[in-house]
Amino acid sequence: MLTMLGVALLLAGCSPALNWRVARLDAAPVQALMPCKPERAEREVALQGPEGPPATLRMMSCDSAGLTFAVAAVRLPEAGGNSASPAALMDRWQQATWASLRQAPANRSDAENTATSHAPEGWMPLLQPVRGAELQRGWEGPGLAHNGQPLQARFVLAQRAGWLVQAAVYGPGWSTETGETFFGGLALE
């Protein structure tokens, strides 16, 4: 933790627009490096679809240097019964993220069935390790903001010990250093 704080302070001196700090997501075993003081919120979501019970999604986000940085987590339902697997729930969250960016999954033939066969046009897998994750995946590509303006997005989904987490950056573009700092600071405890 002291190392992360030291890195955050060092980076803050290099980038006046991004004031990095360690932030914890309330009631979830998640810590992140955020470039600004995050706002926090909770809402009920249909993680397992309309037939499943609602789940509480905990979020923190902030805007800095023209970018939005967000971290969200939801407790996974108890295994058994009609509960979907963590991988299936991760698929649903991934599809919901693309839909919020107004991106439709690609329809490709079985001959083209690869790891990226269902990703929207222009989206590529992101190999970003998340400390403490048991299962994870990431994506980056183009999208549209709620006002219809084009943007670039990068997100990772990670699962550990009954929690599913997403970290994302949205905006017109960002430096490699900014992305590495934000995603490198994500940890599941």
BELQUI-V366025 format. One record per pair of residues at least 24 apart in sequence whose ideal C-beta (glycine too) atoms are under 6 Angstrom apart, sorted by sequence separation. I is the first residue (numbers start at 1). J is the second residue. D is the distance in whole Angstrom. If there is no record, write none. Layout:
i j d
I J D
I J D
This chain:
i j d
38 62 5
135 159 4
8 33 6
133 158 4
134 159 6
36 62 4
130 156 6
134 160 5
47 74 6
133 160 6
34 62 6
36 64 4
128 156 5
130 158 4
132 160 5
160 188 4
35 64 5
28 58 5
158 188 6
26 58 6
25 58 6
35 69 6
25 60 6
34 69 6
48 84 6
32 71 5
103 143 5
47 89 6
101 143 3
102 144 4
30 73 5
28 73 4
18 64 6
25 71 6
18 65 6
17 65 4
25 73 5
86 135 6
101 153 6
128 183 5
132 187 5
133 188 6
130 186 5
131 187 4
132 188 4
97 155 6
93 157 6
90 157 5
86 159 5
89 164 6
76 162 5
75 162 6
75 163 6
76 164 6
73 163 5
74 164 5
73 165 4
72 166 5
71 167 5
70 168 5
69 169 6
67 169 6
68 170 5
67 171 4
66 171 5
67 174 6
69 182 6
28 163 6
30 165 5
33 185 3
32 185 6
32 186 5
31 187 5
30 188 6
29 189 4
11 181 6
